[in-house]
Each structure stands twice: as structure tokens, then as C-alpha cells.
Amino acid sequence: MSNLTKTKWTKNYILLLAAVFGGFLIFGFSENIKGPALPRMQADLHLDEMQIGLLLAFNSLGYLLACSFAGWLDRRIGIKPTLMLSFGSMALSGIFIYLAANYTSLSAAYFLLYVGNGLLEIALALLAARIFVKNTGMMMNLAHFFYGFSSLFAPLIAASLMGVTMFDHILGWRGMYAIMLAISVLPMLPALLANMPADSHDEESRIPLSAYIKDPIAWLIVMLLSFGVISELAVCGWLVNYLEKVYSWSTEAASSMLSAFFFCFMLARLLLGAVTDKIGYTLSLILFAVSSGICTIAAIVIGESGAFLFALAGIGIAPIYPTVMALLAKRYAASSATAITFTVTMMGIWSVIGNLLIGFITNLAKQLAGSNDDAHAGLVLGLQAGYLFIGLCAILCSVTAFLLFIKLKRRNELI
């Protein structure tokens, strides 16, 4: 009988699963409804591209800020109040976005939303680490499957909702945000009813942050996760742009390829979690990351006929984040709050830098290759260079995971 079959499916365990799975579902919606909304926000509030860029950067700051103190909040008030605070701030931000009359009030509302997102990500990771004590890799990937599932449908639902008429008024982006973020209260219910597992480790067994940051293993995990997440998130921002401008695809066709990527991404998290438990977390990270990098680079080298490989790259990159969370939960069981908070916060910083590098590389290659006579050729080469960097990040993720594998094997600490 498998460990999963042996798990006691008590009422409390089911409530905990509903809170975790529902939390990831809401997380995916809240992060991915902005795509269809941003152009309409820009038009309604007369914002330029710089203001949109600053808005998104400001959001990242709120997210990182929340990640940095979420672990401390868990220790001070507990996991349940932390979850309530994250869900509540997200629901409240939807009301503030609806009421936003100008750029300043919109920025403040968005900042609150991303503070909620940051708190939620850490709180869910900590809760998952405490309840998924068996088949951790599979269960972590299954939990993150719900994030991929909602990410797949969020833009479609958002676009549809914005056109709905209610009480003789079109909902628009304001009404869409208010409704979509209001559903954040739903996973609050099982979280409120459940008895949350406390951190079973005493204070003496925990690794202090000052000692943790001196561990080279911790930094290898930060780097491999950062490379993996840069490669994962960059697809959302660059794939449609690449297909439209390099291959002259229509917006509909390019968006369909992005949906195919998310479909592969979602399916991988649903099915490959069991593989990570079977062959080991570190070896899984090596194989999955290198397969994603090869698919991405091959898609660029082959050209338009190999565009389907962009979608297949989602299979390899999808298990990276949840598998790293499983690795942290197992390796640093007594200090999971410290390990997860530090890793995710540092990953967030490096992800911002990585995304800036993609833009810089694209711009630089375009300027070096382009000319007044053939500006399009320069743009194509720039986009190819930028996307090659996305594939390279997946390869670097695999290389870093290989270094981690060697280091852990020498210590006889492979998980």
C-alpha cells in the first residue's frame, strides 16, 4: 500500500487540502488576470508605458516585502491568522482597485494585492510543508497544479467578465477585479474551520537565519530556483511577442501557443510529481530543467516549424518550483519557515534582475544587428537573443542542480 493510500483522510485533513489547493487556485487567478486588464487600465487612466512599468515594479516590491516578513508573521501569530490576513488583503484590494480614481490610488491598491500574494505564497508553502509529510514531491506538485490550472483560464475568464453587463453597466476591469478577488474569501472558510498543524520543532532545533545564509547548499538552491523561475515567468511576457514579431503570427495564434504552454505546464505538475519522489528531487531538477532548456533553444534554432517546442518546454520547467519546495521541506524540516522565506525572497530579487536582463539583451542585440535599412531584421535577432537567454536560464538551472547533486552526494545527503 502506498504512503498516499495510508494517509488518514480525516475531516481536518480534507479541510487543510481545500485550504491549500483553493489557495493556489486563487493565487493563479490573482496573478494572471492582469493581462487583459492592463491595456484598458492604461486607456481609462491615460497612463503611458513608463507608468505601467513602474506600477508592475512597485507590485514586485510589495510582493518581496511580504515574502520577507511572512515567516516572522507565522512565528508571531501563527499560520491561520497569516492565511486569513493574506486572503483578506487580496479581497480588500479588489474593492480598492474598483474604487481607484487615479494612478496613485490604483498603485496603492495593486501594492496591497501583491502584499497579499507574497504572504499567501509563503503561508501556503509553510502549510504544505507541514501537512505533506508523505510523498512530498507528488503532493507539492499537485498543489501547484491548481496554480497552473487557474493560470490557464484566468486571462480568458477576465476578458469575458470585462464585457459582462450588470445593472445596466459594463463591469470593465474594475468590476472584473472586484469579482475575481472577492472569491479569495472562499478558501478562508476551510482554513478557518481547520485545525492548523503547529510547527512541531522546538526553538533550539531551528537554524537561525545568520547560520542558514552561510550554508553553500542554501545558496545553490536559491540560484537553481531563480534560474528556473526566470525561465518560467519570462514565457508569459515574451512568447506571444516573439511569435507575433518573428513569425508574423496573429495574436490569436500566438495566444493559443501560450495556452498550449500552460496546458503542458499544468499537466506536468499533475503527473510528474510522483516521478520526483521515485528518482529523487535533485536528479529530477537536473533532468526537468535541461529538457526545458533544450526544447526552448531547439525551437529558436529550428524556426517556425519547431514552434511547438516552446509549448513542450512547459513540461520540463513546471516541476522546478514545487520540487524545490519539497526539497526545502525535507532537508530543513526543523527550519522550513526560515528556508522557504529566505529562498523565495532571494528568488524574487534575482527574478527581477533576470527579467531586466532579458529586456537589456533583446535591446542590445537589436541595436547591434539592426540598421536603418532593415530594422525588422534587427528586431528579430534581438528577440531571438532574448529568448535564447530564457532557454539558457533553464540550462543554468540544470547545471546548478547538478552541482547541488554532487555536493549532497559527497555528504551522503541526497533526498
CORVEN-V34706 format. One record per run of one state. SS is the DSSP state (h for helix, s for strand, l for the rest). FROM is the first residue (numbers start at 1). TO is the last residue. If there is no record, write none. Layout:
# CORVEN-V34706
ss-><SS,SS>
from-><FROM,FROM>
to-><TO,TO>
This chain:
# CORVEN-V34706
ss-><l,h,l,h,l,h,l,h,l,h,l,h,l,h,l,s,l,s,l,h,l,h,l,h,l,h,l,h,l,h,l,h,l,h,l,h,l,h,l,h,l>
from-><1,3,7,11,33,34,46,49,78,79,100,103,132,136,163,165,167,169,171,172,194,203,206,209,213,216,247,251,272,273,280,281,303,304,307,308,332,333,370,375,411>
to-><2,6,10,32,33,45,48,77,78,99,102,131,135,162,164,166,168,170,171,193,202,205,208,212,215,246,250,271,272,279,280,302,303,306,307,331,332,369,374,410,415>
